[in-house]
């Protein structure tokens, strides 16, 4: 299995710490999708802004439909979250 170095929650600072804390508040843990981007804080920040716009921004789909689509795609890809 490949290993990618990542910033651990107790080592986080700046943008990474902000996103880790938000992840903890949202889900009670810091998911790997955040950790894997932790060495490039600007990429992590951009990814999270994109996620917020896709899931919470204005658009023709209601929030529950967006969540359902994300769940179906995750399931099809064998992703647990």
MDAnalysis code that builds the backbone (N, CA, C; Angstrom):
import MDAnalysis as mda
import numpy as np

u = mda.Universe.empty(243, n_residues=81, atom_resindex=np.repeat(np.arange(81), 3), trajectory=True)
u.add_TopologyAttr("name", ["N", "CA", "C"] * 81)
u.add_TopologyAttr("resid", np.arange(1, 82))
u.add_TopologyAttr("resname", ["UNK", "UNK", "UNK", "UNK", "UNK", "UNK", "UNK", "UNK", "UNK", "UNK", "UNK", "UNK", "UNK", "UNK", "UNK", "UNK", "UNK", "UNK", "UNK", "UNK", "UNK", "UNK", "UNK", "UNK", "UNK", "UNK", "UNK", "UNK", "UNK", "UNK", "UNK", "UNK", "UNK", "UNK", "UNK", "UNK", "UNK", "UNK", "UNK", "UNK", "UNK", "UNK", "UNK", "UNK", "UNK", "UNK", "UNK", "UNK", "UNK", "UNK", "UNK", "UNK", "UNK", "UNK", "UNK", "UNK", "UNK", "UNK", "UNK", "UNK", "UNK", "UNK", "UNK", "UNK", "UNK", "UNK", "UNK", "UNK", "UNK", "UNK", "UNK", "UNK", "UNK", "UNK", "UNK", "UNK", "UNK", "UNK", "UNK", "UNK", "UNK"])
u.atoms.positions = np.array([
    [0.835, -1.173, 0.000],
    [0.000, 0.000, 0.000],
    [0.885, 1.243, 0.000],
    [0.478, 2.235, -0.771],
    [1.223, 3.479, -0.843],
    [1.026, 4.282, 0.437],
    [2.003, 5.088, 0.758],
    [1.908, 5.948, 1.935],
    [2.185, 7.381, 1.509],
    [1.333, 8.275, 1.897],
    [1.518, 9.693, 1.628],
    [1.636, 10.399, 2.969],
    [2.727, 11.107, 3.161],
    [2.936, 11.852, 4.398],
    [1.819, 12.875, 4.560],
    [1.406, 13.095, 5.788],
    [0.325, 14.033, 6.061],
    [0.549, 14.718, 7.402],
    [-0.107, 15.844, 7.575],
    [-0.029, 16.574, 8.836],
    [-1.026, 15.938, 9.799],
    [-0.540, 15.534, 10.960],
    [-1.415, 14.969, 11.981],
    [-2.192, 16.092, 12.654],
    [-3.389, 15.800, 13.146],
    [-4.209, 16.850, 13.757],
    [-3.496, 17.643, 14.859],
    [-2.721, 16.985, 15.690],
    [-2.034, 17.706, 16.771],
    [-0.878, 18.573, 16.267],
    [-0.473, 18.405, 15.009],
    [0.612, 19.199, 14.411],
    [0.088, 20.318, 13.520],
    [-1.212, 20.345, 13.268],
    [-1.794, 21.273, 12.300],
    [-1.708, 22.721, 12.764],
    [-1.521, 23.600, 11.778],
    [-1.491, 25.038, 12.028],
    [-2.131, 25.748, 10.836],
    [-2.525, 26.995, 11.033],
    [-3.050, 27.819, 9.945],
    [-4.280, 27.233, 9.282],
    [-4.279, 27.269, 7.940],
    [-5.412, 26.768, 7.163],
    [-5.712, 25.303, 7.451],
    [-4.671, 24.521, 7.589],
    [-4.864, 23.084, 7.842],
    [-5.587, 22.900, 9.174],
    [-5.159, 23.617, 10.187],
    [-5.817, 23.513, 11.487],
    [-7.277, 23.945, 11.402],
    [-7.548, 25.031, 10.675],
    [-8.927, 25.496, 10.507],
    [-9.808, 24.417, 9.875],
    [-9.296, 23.788, 8.825],
    [-10.084, 22.762, 8.134],
    [-10.195, 21.478, 8.951],
    [-9.160, 21.144, 9.679],
    [-9.239, 19.985, 10.570],
    [-10.289, 20.222, 11.660],
    [-10.270, 21.409, 12.257],
    [-11.243, 21.722, 13.308],
    [-12.668, 21.723, 12.757],
    [-12.834, 22.250, 11.547],
    [-14.161, 22.234, 10.913],
    [-14.604, 20.800, 10.638],
    [-13.669, 19.957, 10.206],
    [-13.975, 18.547, 9.976],
    [-14.391, 17.846, 11.253],
    [-13.687, 18.140, 12.325],
    [-14.049, 17.571, 13.631],
    [-15.441, 18.018, 14.059],
    [-15.746, 19.302, 13.853],
    [-17.062, 19.827, 14.228],
    [-18.168, 19.196, 13.378],
    [-17.874, 18.962, 12.098],
    [-18.851, 18.405, 11.165],
    [-19.097, 16.927, 11.385],
    [-18.015, 16.181, 11.564],
    [-18.120, 14.715, 11.529],
    [-17.557, 14.014, 12.754],
    [-16.939, 14.761, 13.659],
    [-16.365, 14.137, 14.839],
    [-15.007, 13.505, 14.604],
    [-14.467, 13.662, 13.386],
    [-13.132, 13.147, 13.062],
    [-12.588, 13.884, 11.857],
    [-11.305, 13.737, 11.621],
    [-10.667, 14.323, 10.451],
    [-10.520, 13.208, 9.417],
    [-11.326, 13.272, 8.372],
    [-11.288, 12.225, 7.347],
    [-10.004, 12.305, 6.521],
    [-9.621, 11.179, 5.966],
    [-8.398, 11.083, 5.165],
    [-8.394, 12.021, 3.965],
    [-9.575, 12.334, 3.422],
    [-9.626, 13.232, 2.275],
    [-9.062, 14.613, 2.631],
    [-9.179, 15.001, 3.896],
    [-8.560, 16.248, 4.351],
    [-7.076, 16.041, 4.622],
    [-6.761, 14.974, 5.315],
    [-5.362, 14.703, 5.692],
    [-4.449, 14.573, 4.484],
    [-4.957, 13.955, 3.413],
    [-4.118, 13.686, 2.246],
    [-3.694, 14.979, 1.552],
    [-4.461, 16.052, 1.787],
    [-4.140, 17.342, 1.169],
    [-3.416, 18.288, 2.117],
    [-3.097, 17.824, 3.302],
    [-2.588, 18.707, 4.348],
    [-1.215, 19.308, 4.076],
    [-0.432, 18.721, 3.213],
    [0.887, 19.285, 2.909],
    [0.802, 20.451, 1.934],
    [-0.361, 20.630, 1.313],
    [-0.592, 21.770, 0.422],
    [-1.848, 22.501, 0.906],
    [-1.686, 23.337, 1.931],
    [-2.836, 24.002, 2.542],
    [-3.721, 24.765, 1.557],
    [-3.128, 25.395, 0.560],
    [-3.948, 26.135, -0.412],
    [-4.818, 25.195, -1.228],
    [-4.302, 24.022, -1.574],
    [-5.115, 23.039, -2.296],
    [-6.252, 22.538, -1.413],
    [-5.950, 22.276, -0.147],
    [-6.979, 21.855, 0.802],
    [-8.051, 22.923, 0.916],
    [-7.641, 24.170, 1.043],
    [-8.580, 25.282, 1.159],
    [-9.447, 25.397, -0.096],
    [-8.838, 25.296, -1.270],
    [-9.584, 25.376, -2.527],
    [-10.563, 24.220, -2.663],
    [-10.127, 23.026, -2.300],
    [-11.002, 21.862, -2.372],
    [-12.215, 22.030, -1.471],
    [-12.006, 22.522, -0.260],
    [-13.112, 22.691, 0.671],
    [-14.067, 23.793, 0.217],
    [-13.537, 24.860, -0.363],
    [-14.409, 25.904, -0.898],
    [-15.244, 25.350, -2.058],
    [-14.628, 24.547, -2.905],
    [-15.345, 23.919, -4.011],
    [-16.457, 23.017, -3.468],
    [-16.132, 22.189, -2.488],
    [-17.122, 21.293, -1.872],
    [-18.310, 22.081, -1.322],
    [-18.028, 23.165, -0.615],
    [-19.099, 23.972, -0.022],
    [-19.992, 24.545, -1.122],
    [-19.394, 25.015, -2.197],
    [-20.197, 25.571, -3.285],
    [-21.042, 24.497, -3.969],
    [-20.470, 23.334, -4.189],
    [-21.211, 22.252, -4.833],
    [-22.364, 21.768, -3.951],
    [-22.097, 21.591, -2.669],
    [-23.106, 21.012, -1.783],
    [-24.064, 22.041, -1.186],
    [-23.627, 23.280, -1.019],
    [-24.450, 24.276, -0.338],
    [-24.772, 25.500, -1.188],
    [-24.123, 25.630, -2.340],
    [-24.329, 26.817, -3.167],
    [-25.649, 26.782, -3.923],
    [-25.926, 27.879, -4.594],
    [-27.147, 27.965, -5.388],
    [-27.056, 27.008, -6.569],
    [-28.180, 26.441, -6.928],
    [-28.230, 25.532, -8.065],
    [-29.602, 24.906, -8.171],
    [-29.835, 24.163, -9.243],
    [-31.160, 23.601, -9.475],
    [-31.497, 22.396, -8.588],
    [-30.498, 21.792, -7.966],
    [-30.747, 20.601, -7.155],
    [-30.887, 20.960, -5.678],
    [-31.845, 20.303, -5.037],
    [-32.012, 20.487, -3.597],
    [-30.866, 19.781, -2.873],
    [-30.621, 20.197, -1.649],
    [-29.495, 19.655, -0.890],
    [-29.579, 18.139, -0.745],
    [-30.746, 17.602, -0.451],
    [-30.872, 16.158, -0.249],
    [-30.556, 15.398, -1.532],
    [-30.859, 15.982, -2.692],
    [-30.532, 15.329, -3.968],
    [-29.021, 15.307, -4.157],
    [-28.370, 16.391, -3.817],
    [-26.904, 16.455, -3.920],
    [-26.260, 15.397, -3.025],
    [-26.768, 15.280, -1.795],
    [-26.239, 14.280, -0.857],
    [-26.481, 12.870, -1.383],
    [-27.658, 12.645, -1.942],
    [-27.977, 11.333, -2.499],
    [-27.038, 10.983, -3.651],
    [-26.817, 11.932, -4.549],
    [-25.895, 11.698, -5.667],
    [-24.478, 11.415, -5.172],
    [-24.032, 12.160, -4.171],
    [-22.694, 11.932, -3.616],
    [-22.603, 10.544, -2.997],
    [-23.658, 10.114, -2.320],
    [-23.681, 8.791, -1.696],
    [-23.642, 7.689, -2.746],
    [-24.427, 7.835, -3.802],
    [-24.470, 6.819, -4.865],
    [-23.113, 6.716, -5.561],
    [-22.497, 7.853, -5.856],
    [-21.193, 7.848, -6.510],
    [-20.134, 7.231, -5.592],
    [-20.168, 7.580, -4.319],
    [-19.212, 6.996, -3.366],
    [-19.381, 5.486, -3.289],
    [-20.609, 5.042, -3.229],
    [-20.886, 3.601, -3.175],
    [-20.370, 2.895, -4.430],
    [-20.650, 3.480, -5.590],
    [-20.199, 2.893, -6.857],
    [-18.671, 2.824, -6.922],
    [-17.993, 3.778, -6.280],
    [-16.527, 3.818, -6.279],
    [-15.912, 3.052, -5.114],
    [-16.744, 2.427, -4.274],
    [-16.223, 1.664, -3.130],
    [-15.677, 2.547, -2.023],
    [-16.124, 3.795, -1.966],
    [-15.683, 4.747, -0.953],
    [-16.635, 4.673, 0.231],
    [-16.092, 4.691, 1.450],
    [-16.929, 4.531, 2.633],
    [-17.492, 5.852, 3.151],
    [-17.121, 6.968, 2.574],
    [-17.682, 8.241, 3.051],
    [-17.973, 9.182, 1.908],
])
